[in-house]
Amino acid sequence: MNSRVSLLLVSVVVWMMEWSSAHGADGLSVNSNKPTGVVIDHSFSKTKYYIGSPSIAVLPSGEFIATHDFFGRVSGPSRTALFASNNHGKTWQPRGELSGQFW
């Protein structure tokens, strides 16, 4: 077998192993025990506050800005949370909250 083909097959097998460890048995559902990426914010379902409308932008300075809305039965007035990262999204800091900006 050609060494290029062997390398490709090994790469595909490693990728499949990584995929299966991150996804459910059906290959479609995400393993809820280990989220992919970096979790910026979380709201426990028992609070009835849910997170939606995620947005992200990169400023000319290189700073990453992320926002999301809160919604749900008891969310009250519309609120948008604002976060920033100065290390390409590895860590995030809350920067504030906006009211009345729900889309």
VOVEXDREN-342199 format. One record per residue: y, z, x of N, C-alpha, C, O, CB in turn; residue in three letters. Coordinates in steps of 0.001 Angstrom, whole numbers, plus 500000, padded with zeros to 6 digits. Glycine has a CB too. Example, Ala and Ser with C-alpha at 12.3 -4.5 7.8 and 13.67 -1.06 7.14 Angstrom:
<nodes>
494310507800513190495500507800512300496700507800513200496681508465514236495527509046511308ALA;497750507080512850498940507140513670500030507870512900501138508039513409499402505725514084SER;
</nodes>
This chain:
<nodes>
498817500000500844500000500000500000501241500000500886501279500674501915500001501221499042MET;502218499269500495503484499163501207504169500535501230504126501273500246504405498094500544ASN;504808500872502377505451502191502498506617502345501517506891503456501063505950502406503936SER;507301501259501184508392501331500204507851501675498814508445502472498087509165499994500156ARG;506729501072498457506119501348497160505635502792497118505790503464496098504949500375496881VAL;505047503281498219504580504669498280505746505639498104505638506614497360503861504939499618SER;506855505373498783508029506229498677508576506227497253508974507270496735509110505776499661LEU;508596505056496623509067504952495250508174505763494309508671506481493442509111503481494811LEU;506866505648494482505940506400493628506111507904493803506092508650492824504496506006493935LEU;506279508349495036506491509773495291507791510229494630507841511304494032506524510062496815VAL;508832509422494736510121509761494124509991509874492610510551510787492004511183508711494485SER;509260508954492001509077508971490554508287510210490131508627510848489135508360507690490084VAL;507241510554490876506434511729490545507271512995490664507184513862489794505196511818491461VAL;508080513130491714508936514306491880509935514376490738510157515451490179509673514270493242VAL;510541513248490379511489513220489275510813513655487979511388514432487217512091511819489120TRP;509594513165487718508869513533486499508569515032486478508638515658485421507561512727486386MET;508240515609487624507967517039487686509233517835487388509186518827486661507404517424489064MET;510368517404487944511631518080487676512006517936486207512471518894485590512746517520488571GLU;511809516752485645512120516516484230511285517429483345511812518058482427511872515039483855TRP;509995517505483615509130518302482752509427519792482853509231520526481884507681518048483098SER;509897520251484012510236521670484126511529521999483389511734523145482988510361522067485592SER;512400521017483204513678521248482526513615520923481038514521521294480291514766520423483178ALA;512555520232480590512451519811479194511165520339478582510246520754479289512508518276479080HIS;511114520316477275509942520809476556508747519882476702508831518840477351510268520988475092GLY;507646520269476098506400519522476192506542518110475634505851517199476089505296520257475461ALA;507431517912474653507592516576474077508488515681474933508663514505474613508164516682472674ASP;509061516220476017509904515433476899511310515222476378512133514600477050509277514123477141GLY;511597515732475187512910515521474590513699516803474446514905516825474694512765514872473250LEU;513035517864474049513756519115473834514046519802475158513231519764476080512959520046472918SER;515184520416475242515593521100476460514987522503476480514940523179475453517141521166476565VAL;514531522927477637514001524273477795515160525248477635516049525299478484513290524453479182ASN;515157526020476556516290526899476254516386528089477198517392528799477186516187527395474836SER;515369528324478012515419529440478948516262529135480177516672530052480889514026529814479373ASN;516523527871480432517249527494481641518218526354481318517821525189481320516264527078482772LYS;519493526681481039520450525614480735520720524761481963520721525259483088521764526201480206PRO;520946523482481741521298522598482846522790522709483103523557522946482170520895521127482543THR;523210522547484324524620522607484657525133524026484743524369524967484959525416521845483652GLY;526432524172484573527104525470484661527592525856483269528279525072482613528295525429485682VAL;527248527042482822527718527534481529529145528036481700529396528951482484526788528664480975VAL;530074527442480974531476527816481072531802528956480115532546529871480468532370526612480786ILE;531251528904478910531519529927477907530315530025476988529503529102476920532813529609477102ASP;530199531134476284529075531352475379529532532224474227530368533112474396527875532000476118HIS;528981531966473063529251532792471891527918533075471214527218532148470806530258532092470905SER;527565534342471093526300534713470468526319534316468999527328534505468319526031536227470619PHE;525212533768468505525152533280467126525403534384466112525928534118465030523806532643466858SER;525038535615466441525248536710465480526729536967465193527057537592464184524605537986466003LYS;527627536499466060529062536669465823529592535692464779530680535886464237529828536493467122THR;528821534642464498529224533570463576530411532758464102531021531996463353529576534161462216LYS;530734532919465376531707532061466058530903531034466837530061531400467657532677532890467008TYR;531151529759466593530402528702467266531353527889468136532552527819467865529679527788466238TYR;530813527284469170531605526504470118531395525023469859530261524568469708531234526858471576ILE;532495524268469806532410522828469590533580522113470232534430522733470871532359522513468103GLY;533615520807470059534698519952470567534939520135472060536079520353472470535981520237469813SER;533884520053472891534102520243474331534914519089474932534741517927474563532752520370475061PRO;535783519432475845536597518439476547536719518846478008536703520033478337538006518298475893SER;536839517855478875537044518141480292537967517074480871537909515909480477535684518187481064ILE;538813517481481805539733516556482469539892517000483919539745518178484248541122516507481738ALA;540193516034484770540477516331486171541946516019486402542394514889486207539550515507487147VAL;542687517034486820544115516867487073544343516155488408543443516133489247544827518233487066LEU;545529515571488623545827514918489905545633515850491105545353515388492211547255514395489896PRO;545781517152490891545602518125491975544130518321492342543816518939493360546213519462491577SER;543218517787491497541790517976491719541208519119490906539990519298490871541532518217493171GLY;542070519899490247541602520999489414540930520442488152541428519496487542542778521942489041GLU;539803521034487773539111520666486546539612521581485429539775522785485627537553520772486713PHE;539853521000484261540259521752483080539241521461481978538917520301481721541722521374482627ILE;538738522505481328537800522349480223538299523144479023538867524225479177536376522808480632ALA;538085522606477838538453523304476615537315523199475605536445522335475714539763522729476027THR;537337524079474636536447523972473481537078524716472318537905525608472505535026524537473799HIS;536673524334471115537139525003469903536115526037469471534937525948469818537396523983468768ASP;536572527008468718535694527937468014535695527523466552536740527164466008536155529437468194PHE;534540527570465916534477527298464488533350528117463870532547528717464585534270525784464219PHE;533294528141462569532253528867461855532798529536460617533988529440460317531612529895462756GLY;531915530220459894532302530857458634533386531911458813534225532096457931531096531486457987ARG;533374532597459942534330533691460124535255533446461311535762534392461913533590535008460312VAL;535472532181461645536274531907462837537761532159462630538507532275463602536068530486463271SER;538203532245461374539615532518461123540482531337461525540050530189461414540059533770461872GLY;541697531599461991542584530513462410541958529727463560541250530289464395543962531069462829PRO;542225528428463592541644527593464641542100528067466023543270528387466237542029526115464429SER;541151528103466942541420528560468307540761527596469296539674527078469041540899530019468523ARG;541419527368470405540884526548471485540944527351472774542006527845473155541669525208471624THR;539806527481473445539736528200474720539959527221475871539510526077475815538367528924474876ALA;540649527673476907541002526841478063540471527498479335540684528688479567542549526631478155LEU;539769526699480164539183527174481417539564526230482544539872525064482298537641527291481302PHE;539548526727483794539882525907484954538902526175486086538353527269486215541325526180485416ALA;538697525141486907537849525263488091538550524600489264539050523481489154536447524627487852SER;538580525302490384539164524746491609538101524352492624538422524001493759540119525747492235ASN;536815524408492213535736524063493149534762523060492533533545523200492652534978525328493578ASN;535317522057491879534549520958491290533541521421490255532466520831490142533837520201492367HIS;533859522463489494533018522904488394531925523890488749531093524212487901532408521746487780GLY;531904524376489976530873525356490345531125526686489655530184527333489194530832525553491870LYS;532384527100489578532757528322488870533974528018488001534749527105488285533056529493489871THR;534123528805486934535200528592485974535897529898485679535267530954485639534668527970484682TRP;537205529826485471537999530996485117538710530718483795539229529619483596539024531345486243GLN;538742531707482880539506531515481643540995531449481964541499532235482766539219532656480629PRO;541686530520481343543120530365481582543960530690480366545170530885480485543417528968482029ARG;543339530753479192544112531086478016543461530590476749542362530034476765545490530527478129GLY;544151530798475668543666530383474360544835529828473559545927530396473564542988531565473609GLU;544599528717472873545611528086472048545261528299470580544085528282470217545733526578472376LEU;546249528495469747546033528645468305546569527427467581547570526840467991546707529931467771SER;545893527047466494546374525957465653546190524569466235546857523631465797547797526161465366GLY;545299524410467215545114523101467846543787522449467496543360521520468182545221523235469335GLN;543132522910466455541834522369466066541977520924465636542900520602464888541211523201464939PHE;541098520042466080541219518626465747540775518389464338540802517253463866540411517765466703TRP;
</nodes>
